């Protein structure tokens, strides 16, 4: 009976994992493509054939971070029964990310800090931010809040602030603090008339 051998990761997968490790750990501006190529153990042509440029690789790296963060949040939210509990659960997911040993701040903030406004890197970061804001808005609406968009904006500011505090102040409890503030905000936010009378 033949034994199965593990499939070797493709050049694309190896480049993405190397980019994820190096770009996230040290910054997209600091790390040159030669280091990524060497770390991935692929030919230089593999990078250009797969991603076209360093900017293309950075975009793919950020898309990978986006998918992983979205999946983490979505998984954490399955622990909660109500939309209101899920609103607070988003901060639990952030807390898990912050408390991971490799946490080094928001990859999207760091990657866009030195990029032009019209950069495709910024577009990927914007897509991630739109998803987070949309999630807060959807859950706020499902919870019966009268102004879900405004509430989502406030929750998003708390979310961003917790991530920055964790990185800048090395505050591993930042997400818990933000969750507590979010709960106060939710308690004070007006509900729709239908919800009030329910």
C-alpha positions in Angstrom: 0.0 0.0 0.0 1.5 3.3 -1.1 2.0 6.0 1.6 0.7 9.5 1.0 3.2 12.3 1.2 2.3 15.7 2.2 1.8 18.1 -0.7 4.5 20.7 -0.8 3.2 24.2 -0.6 3.1 26.0 -3.9 5.4 28.9 -4.6 2.4 31.3 -4.1 1.7 29.8 -0.7 5.3 30.0 0.3 5.6 33.6 -0.8 2.4 34.5 1.0 3.5 32.9 4.3 7.0 34.5 4.0 5.4 37.9 3.3 3.0 37.4 6.2 5.8 36.6 8.6 8.2 39.3 7.4 5.8 42.2 6.5 3.8 41.8 9.6 6.8 41.4 11.9 9.0 44.1 10.4 6.8 46.3 8.1 6.2 46.3 4.3 8.5 49.3 3.7 11.4 47.7 5.7 11.4 44.3 4.1 12.6 44.1 0.5 11.4 41.5 -1.9 14.7 39.7 -2.0 14.3 38.8 1.7 10.8 37.5 1.0 12.0 35.4 -1.9 14.9 34.0 0.1 12.7 33.3 3.1 10.1 31.5 0.8 12.8 29.5 -1.0 11.5 30.4 -4.5 13.0 31.9 -7.6 12.6 35.6 -8.1 10.6 34.9 -11.3 7.9 33.2 -9.1 7.1 36.4 -7.3 6.8 38.5 -10.5 4.9 35.8 -12.3 2.4 35.3 -9.4 2.0 38.8 -8.0 3.5 41.1 -10.6 5.3 43.4 -8.2 6.0 44.0 -4.5 2.8 46.0 -4.3 0.9 43.1 -5.7 2.5 40.8 -3.0 1.6 43.3 -0.3 -2.0 43.4 -1.4 -2.2 39.6 -1.4 -0.6 39.5 2.1 -3.2 42.0 3.3 -6.0 40.0 1.7 -4.7 36.9 3.5 -4.8 38.9 6.8 -8.3 40.1 6.0 -9.6 36.6 5.4 -8.0 35.2 8.6 -9.3 38.0 10.7 -12.8 37.7 9.2 -12.8 34.0 9.8 -11.6 34.5 13.4 -14.3 37.0 14.2 -17.0 34.9 12.5 -15.9 31.8 14.5 -15.9 33.7 17.8 -19.4 35.1 17.1 -20.9 31.6 16.9 -20.4 31.4 20.6 -23.1 34.1 21.2 -26.9 33.8 20.9 -28.1 37.4 20.3 -26.9 40.2 18.0 -26.2 42.4 21.0 -23.9 39.7 22.5 -22.3 39.3 19.1 -21.6 43.1 19.0 -19.5 42.6 22.2 -18.1 39.4 20.9 -16.3 41.2 18.2 -14.1 42.7 21.0 -13.5 39.2 22.3 -12.2 38.2 18.9 -9.9 41.2 18.9 -8.7 40.2 22.4 -7.7 36.8 21.1 -5.7 38.4 18.3 -4.1 40.9 20.7 -3.1 38.1 23.1 -1.5 35.9 20.4 2.3 35.9 20.9 2.9 37.2 17.4 0.6 40.2 17.7 2.2 43.3 16.3 -0.7 45.8 15.8 -3.1 46.2 12.9 -1.5 45.0 9.7 -3.7 47.4 7.7 -2.7 50.5 9.7 0.9 49.6 9.5 0.9 48.9 5.7 -1.0 52.0 4.8 1.0 54.4 6.9 3.4 55.2 4.1 1.3 54.5 1.0 -0.2 56.9 -1.4 -4.0 57.6 -1.2 -4.6 55.9 -4.6 -2.5 52.8 -3.8 -4.1 49.4 -4.3 -2.7 48.6 -0.8 -5.0 51.2 0.6 -7.9 49.7 -1.2 -7.4 46.3 0.4 -7.2 48.0 3.8 -10.4 50.0 3.0 -12.2 46.7 2.1 -11.3 45.2 5.5 -12.4 48.3 7.3 -15.7 48.4 5.4 -16.3 44.8 6.4 -15.8 45.5 10.1 -18.0 48.7 10.0 -20.6 46.7 8.1 -20.6 43.9 10.6 -21.1 46.4 13.5 -23.9 48.1 11.5 -25.6 44.8 10.7 -25.5 43.6 14.3 -26.6 47.0 15.7 -29.6 47.0 13.3 -30.4 43.4 14.3 -30.2 44.4 17.9 -32.9 47.0 17.3 -30.8 50.2 17.8 -32.4 53.3 16.3 -29.2 54.6 14.6 -27.2 51.5 13.7 -24.7 53.4 11.4 -23.9 55.9 14.1 -23.5 53.3 16.7 -21.3 51.2 14.4 -19.0 54.2 13.9 -18.6 54.6 17.7 -18.0 50.9 18.2 -15.4 50.9 15.3 -13.6 53.7 17.0 -13.4 51.7 20.2 -12.2 48.7 18.2 -9.5 50.7 16.5 -8.4 52.3 19.7 -8.0 49.0 21.5 -5.8 47.7 18.7 -3.6 50.8 18.8 -3.4 50.7 22.6 -2.4 47.1 22.6 0.4 47.8 20.1 1.6 51.2 21.4 1.1 50.7 25.1 1.6 46.9 25.2 -1.8 46.7 26.9 -3.0 43.1 26.6 -6.3 44.1 28.3 -7.1 46.8 25.7 -9.8 44.7 24.1 -11.4 43.9 27.4 -11.4 47.6 28.3 -12.9 48.5 24.9 -15.6 45.8 25.4 -16.6 47.3 28.7 -16.9 50.7 27.1 -18.9 49.2 24.3 -21.3 47.7 26.7 -21.9 51.1 28.3 -22.4 52.6 24.9 -25.0 49.9 24.0 -26.9 50.4 27.2 -27.1 54.1 26.5 -28.0 53.9 22.8 -31.6 54.5 21.8 -33.7 51.6 20.5 -36.3 51.7 17.8 -39.9 52.2 18.9 -40.7 48.6 18.0 -37.9 47.3 20.2 -38.9 49.6 23.1 -42.5 48.3 23.1 -41.5 44.7 22.7 
